[in-house]
């Protein structure tokens, strides 16, 4: 890939670049198993880095950071609409902007991760966080609530991350309010767990994993809040979700592969052994780390390590993460988001988990670095956008989702590289 790299001597406060109205929400598309939802870094100096020049296996943290900054520039220019407070696409003929709802939550999370690591290089992001908080709900879903509990919980986790990197209470308050909508119905399905949607069409791994992780994160940020029994208000919910996903008969974790299948059969309340997606392996990693923080019980982190190792063993090709259910040519834009969810949470595991041995840390860091280098070196796009297939040879056009997902990996590699 030929990147035009940004250096970090100075940065600009940037208005919305994609600002065409009116706005609409993208409808949910289908990826086979079920329907799914719906300022820039100033280049103080810039140089062209050829594929050959960037092929070294000795990338530094600054290298990864610079590549990430260049792609963030391109992504913001092409996909961000400040008026809508969302990322999405603009029709070239009608100039109508279509916001990608749950994908915007993931993009926000990625940018917050970047800001948390490099705040002085992107001061404009603080204003952007506030803009998204105010404008995104006005685009269609008041309070970040819609008909899908997984969508809501993606936004909950995004605002927790923004709170973590800004320490601004309004973001944590927003996350708490979103969380309450899911909590109000948790456990009310015939099988336990959380409905995927408000039409009660199914129970899947994704929404309960998100619920576990949101519960565990809120428990560590609001430890004094108790339920009616005196137990930790959020912690108790995290344990319920853990039991549903891991220890009860409803578990969707395959005991042989240590990988999560996509959901449960509602007729038997047992694992449906359907498709294995990378994001279902990633969501829970940070939740398990948070549970270890809460309890000092290392078994949660041990499980996270087993899941991560299983992904590296089973969902890769020559060390590069692959969405095996649909790559290279059958992934829609929703599936294009998935791999970054895994690498983002693997980076969290590396940075935040206590007690990982040196070999494990090296293995996970090397995986993130190898994937980030492959994204940089082999992606054949030339405008700093990132494609779906991280090993190269991808003829599919890049998208917000594929770029945001690749950025999760670049940001993660920067964060774990000394």
C-alpha positions in Angstrom: 0.0 0.0 0.0 1.3 3.5 -0.8 0.6 5.7 2.2 1.0 9.5 2.4 2.1 9.7 6.0 1.1 12.4 8.4 3.6 13.6 11.0 2.5 14.9 14.4 4.3 18.2 14.8 1.0 20.1 14.6 -2.7 19.3 14.1 -5.7 21.2 12.9 -9.2 21.5 14.3 -11.4 20.3 11.5 -15.0 20.8 10.6 -17.1 18.2 9.0 -15.8 17.3 5.6 -18.8 15.3 4.4 -21.7 17.5 5.3 -24.4 16.7 2.7 -28.0 16.6 3.8 -30.6 15.3 4.1 -29.6 12.4 6.2 -31.1 8.9 6.5 -30.1 5.7 8.3 -28.8 2.8 6.4 -31.2 -0.2 6.5 -29.9 -3.5 7.7 -28.4 -5.9 5.2 -28.0 -9.6 5.3 -24.8 -11.6 5.8 -26.3 -15.1 5.6 -27.3 -16.1 9.1 -29.5 -13.2 10.1 -30.2 -9.6 9.1 -27.8 -7.0 10.6 -28.2 -3.4 11.3 -27.9 -0.8 10.3 -10.3 18.4 11.6 -7.8 16.2 10.4 -4.3 15.6 11.4 -2.3 18.4 9.8 0.5 17.2 7.7 3.3 19.3 9.0 5.6 17.2 6.9 4.6 14.5 4.5 6.4 12.0 2.4 5.5 9.1 0.1 6.3 5.7 1.7 6.4 3.1 -1.0 5.4 -0.5 -0.4 9.0 -1.6 -0.5 10.1 1.1 1.9 7.5 0.0 4.4 8.0 -3.7 4.2 10.4 -3.9 7.1 9.5 -6.2 10.0 10.9 -3.6 12.4 8.1 -1.1 12.4 8.2 1.2 15.4 5.2 2.4 17.4 5.6 5.8 15.6 5.4 4.0 12.2 2.1 2.3 13.2 0.8 5.6 14.6 1.7 7.5 11.4 0.0 5.0 9.2 -3.1 5.1 11.4 -3.1 8.9 11.3 -3.0 8.9 7.5 -5.9 6.5 7.3 -7.9 8.5 9.9 -7.4 11.5 7.7 -8.8 9.7 4.7 -11.7 8.2 6.6 -12.8 11.5 8.1 -12.6 13.2 4.8 -14.7 10.6 3.0 -17.1 9.3 5.6 -17.7 11.7 8.5 -20.7 14.0 8.6 -20.6 16.4 11.6 -24.2 17.5 11.0 -25.4 13.9 11.4 -22.8 13.1 14.0 -22.2 9.8 12.1 -20.0 8.1 9.6 -21.5 6.8 6.4 -21.7 7.6 2.7 -23.0 10.3 0.5 -24.8 9.6 -2.8 -22.9 11.4 -5.5 -26.1 12.4 -7.4 -28.6 13.2 -4.7 -26.0 14.4 -2.1 -27.9 12.5 0.5 -25.9 11.3 3.4 -26.7 7.8 4.8 -25.4 7.1 8.3 -24.1 3.7 9.2 -25.4 3.3 12.7 -23.7 0.5 14.7 -20.6 0.9 12.5 -20.4 4.5 13.6 -20.3 3.4 17.2 -17.4 1.1 16.4 -15.6 3.9 14.5 -16.1 6.2 17.5 -14.6 3.5 19.8 -11.5 3.2 17.5 -11.0 6.9 17.4 -11.3 7.1 21.2 -8.7 4.4 21.5 -6.4 6.5 19.3 -7.1 9.6 21.3 -6.4 7.8 24.5 -3.0 6.9 23.3 -2.1 10.1 21.4 -4.2 12.9 22.8 -1.8 15.7 21.9 -1.8 14.7 18.2 -5.6 14.9 17.8 -7.1 17.6 20.1 -9.9 18.1 17.6 -11.3 14.7 18.6 -12.6 16.2 21.9 -14.9 18.5 20.0 -15.9 15.6 17.7 -16.9 13.4 20.6 -19.3 16.2 21.8 -20.6 16.6 18.3 -21.5 13.0 17.9 -23.1 12.9 21.4 -25.5 15.7 20.4 -26.1 15.1 16.7 -26.2 11.4 16.2 -29.4 10.8 18.2 -31.1 13.7 16.3 -30.4 11.8 13.1 -32.9 9.1 14.0 -32.5 7.2 17.3 -33.2 9.3 20.4 -30.9 8.4 23.3 -29.0 6.0 21.0 -31.9 3.5 21.4 -33.4 1.6 18.4 -34.9 -1.8 17.8 -31.8 -3.8 18.3 -30.1 -4.4 21.6 -26.7 -5.1 20.1 -26.8 -1.7 18.3 -27.5 0.0 21.6 -24.7 -1.8 23.4 -22.2 -1.0 20.8 -23.0 2.7 21.5 -22.8 2.0 25.3 -19.3 0.6 24.9 -18.3 3.5 22.7 -19.3 6.1 25.3 -17.5 4.1 28.0 -14.4 4.3 26.0 -14.8 8.1 25.3 -15.4 8.6 29.1 -12.2 6.6 29.8 -10.1 8.9 27.6 -11.7 12.2 28.5 -13.0 11.6 32.1 -16.0 13.7 31.1 -19.0 12.4 33.2 -21.6 13.2 30.5 -20.2 10.3 28.4 -20.5 7.8 31.2 -24.0 9.0 32.0 -24.9 8.4 28.4 -23.5 4.9 28.5 -25.5 4.1 31.7 -28.7 5.4 30.2 -28.3 3.2 27.1 -27.4 0.2 29.2 -30.6 0.4 31.2 -32.7 -0.3 28.1 -31.0 -3.7 27.7 -30.9 -4.4 31.4 -34.7 -3.9 31.6 -35.3 -7.0 29.5 -32.3 -9.1 30.3 -33.2 -12.7 31.1 -36.7 -12.5 29.7 -36.2 -14.8 26.7 -37.4 -18.4 27.0 -33.7 -19.4 27.2 -32.3 -16.5 29.3 -29.8 -14.1 27.9 -30.8 -11.1 25.9 -33.0 -10.8 22.8 -31.1 -9.6 19.7 -34.0 -7.3 18.8 -37.2 -5.9 20.2 -39.2 -8.1 17.8 -37.8 -11.1 19.7 -36.5 -12.9 16.6 -33.6 -14.7 18.3 -30.9 -14.9 20.9 -27.4 -14.7 19.6 -23.9 -14.5 21.0 -23.2 -10.9 20.1 -25.8 -9.1 22.2 -25.1 -11.1 25.4 -21.4 -10.7 24.9 -21.8 -7.0 24.6 -24.0 -7.0 27.7 -21.4 -8.9 29.7 -18.7 -6.5 28.6 -20.7 -3.4 29.2 -21.8 -4.7 32.6 -18.2 -5.6 33.6 -16.9 -2.2 32.5 -19.6 -0.2 34.3 -19.0 -2.3 37.4 -15.4 -1.2 37.5 -16.3 2.5 36.9 -19.3 2.6 39.2 -18.5 0.1 41.9 -20.6 1.7 44.6 -23.9 1.2 42.8 -25.8 -1.8 44.4 -28.9 -3.7 43.5 -31.8 -4.5 45.8 -29.9 -7.4 47.4 -26.8 -5.3 48.1 -24.8 -7.0 45.4 -22.9 -4.9 42.8 -25.5 -3.6 40.4 -23.5 -4.1 37.3 -21.2 -6.9 38.5 -24.2 -9.2 39.2 -25.4 -8.7 35.6 -21.9 -9.5 34.3 -21.9 -12.7 36.2 -25.4 -13.6 34.8 -24.3 -13.0 31.3 -21.1 -15.0 31.9 -23.1 -18.0 33.1 -25.4 -17.8 30.0 -22.4 -17.7 27.6 -20.0 -19.9 29.3 -21.2 -22.2 32.1 -24.9 -22.9 31.5 -26.3 -25.3 28.9 -27.0 -22.2 26.8 -23.3 -21.7 26.2 -22.3 -20.8 22.7 -18.6 -21.5 23.4 -17.5 -24.7 21.6 -15.6 -26.8 24.2 -13.4 -28.3 21.5 -12.4 -25.2 19.6 -12.8 -22.5 22.3 -14.6 -20.4 19.7 -18.1 -19.0 20.0 -20.7 -20.0 17.5 -23.3 -17.4 16.4 -26.2 -18.1 18.8 -28.6 -20.7 20.3 -31.4 -22.7 18.9 -34.6 -21.3 20.5 -36.3 -24.8 20.4 -33.6 -26.4 22.5 -31.9 -23.4 24.2 -28.5 -24.9 23.2 -25.7 -23.9 20.9 -26.9 -23.8 17.3 -23.3 -24.5 16.0 -23.8 -21.9 13.3 -21.2 -19.7 11.9 -18.1 -18.6 13.7 -17.4 -14.9 13.3 -14.3 -13.1 14.5 -16.2 -10.3 16.3 -18.0 -12.8 18.6 -14.5 -13.9 19.8 -13.3 -10.4 20.3 -16.2 -8.7 22.2 -15.8 -10.7 25.3 -12.1 -10.4 25.7 -12.2 -7.0 27.4 -15.2 -8.1 29.5 -13.2 -11.0 30.8 -10.3 -8.8 31.6 -12.6 -6.4 33.5 -14.0 -9.4 35.5 -10.5 -10.3 36.6 -10.0 -6.8 37.7 -13.3 -6.9 39.7 -12.7 -10.3 41.3 -8.9 -10.9 41.2 -9.8 -14.2 39.7 -7.3 -15.0 37.0 -9.6 -17.7 35.4 -11.4 -15.0 33.4 -8.2 -13.8 31.8 -7.1 -17.4 31.3 -10.3 -18.0 29.3 -9.7 -14.8 27.3 -6.2 -16.1 26.4 -7.6 -19.4 25.3 -10.2 -17.8 23.1 -7.6 -15.4 21.5 -5.1 -18.3 20.9 -7.9 -20.3 19.3 -8.6 -17.5 16.9 -5.0 -17.2 16.0 -4.9 -21.0 15.4 -8.2 -21.4 13.5 -9.3 -18.1 12.0 -6.1 -17.1 10.2 -4.2 -17.8 7.0 -0.4 -17.5 7.3 -0.9 -15.5 10.4 -3.3 -13.0 9.0 -6.9 -12.8 10.4 -9.6 -13.9 8.0 -13.4 -13.7 8.2 -13.7 -17.2 7.0 -17.5 -17.1 6.7 -17.3 -14.7 3.8 -13.8 -13.7 2.6 -12.6 -12.8 0.2 -15.6 -11.9 -2.0 -18.8 -12.4 0.0 -18.6 -10.1 3.0 -21.0 -7.2 3.2 -20.2 -3.9 5.0 -21.4 -5.3 8.3 -19.0 -8.3 8.1 -16.2 -5.9 7.0 -16.4 -4.4 10.5 -15.9 -7.7 12.4 -12.1 -8.4 12.4 -11.3 -5.0 13.9 -13.5 -5.8 16.9 -11.3 -8.8 17.6 -8.0 -6.9 17.2 -9.2 -4.0 19.2 -10.1 -6.2 22.2 -6.9 -8.3 21.8 -4.9 -5.1 22.2 -7.0 -4.3 25.3 -6.1 -7.8 26.6 -2.4 -7.2 26.0 -2.3 -3.8 27.6 -4.6 -4.3 30.5 -4.6 -7.9 31.7 -2.5 -8.7 34.7 -0.5 -11.9 34.9 0.0 -12.7 31.2 3.3 -14.5 30.8 6.0 -13.2 28.5 5.4 -15.8 25.8 1.7 -15.0 25.7 2.4 -11.2 25.5 4.9 -11.8 22.7 2.6 -14.0 20.8 -0.3 -11.6 20.9 1.8 -8.5 20.2 3.4 -10.3 17.2 0.0 -11.2 15.9 -1.2 -7.6 16.0 2.0 -6.3 14.5 2.0 -8.9 11.7 -1.5 -8.0 10.8 -0.9 -4.3 10.9 2.2 -4.6 8.7 0.3 -6.8 6.2 -2.5 -4.2 6.0 0.1 -1.5 5.2 2.3 -3.5 2.8 -0.2 -5.5 0.8 -3.4 -3.5 0.5 -3.6 -2.3 -3.1 -5.6 0.9 -2.5 -3.7 4.2 -2.9 -5.8 6.7 -1.0 -5.0 5.6 2.5 -8.3 3.7 2.8 -8.1 0.1 4.1 -9.6 -2.9 2.4 -11.3 -6.0 3.6 -8.6 -8.6 3.0 -5.6 -7.9 5.1 -3.3 -10.3 3.2 -3.8 -8.3 0.0 -5.2 -9.1 -3.4 -8.5 -7.6 -2.4 -10.5 -6.4 -5.5 -13.5 -5.2 -3.4 -13.7 -1.4 -2.9 -12.8 -0.1 0.5 -15.6 1.1 2.8 -16.0 2.9 6.1 -16.3 -0.5 7.8 -13.2 -2.0 6.2 -11.2 1.1 6.9 -12.4 1.4 10.5 -11.7 -2.3 11.1 -8.2 -2.0 9.7 -7.6 1.1 11.8 -8.5 -0.9 14.9 -5.5 -3.1 14.0 -3.1 -0.3 13.3 -4.0 1.6 16.5 -3.8 -1.7 18.4 -0.3 -2.4 17.0 0.9 1.1 17.9 -0.4 0.7 21.4 1.4 -2.6 22.1 4.7 -1.7 20.4 7.3 -0.4 22.7 
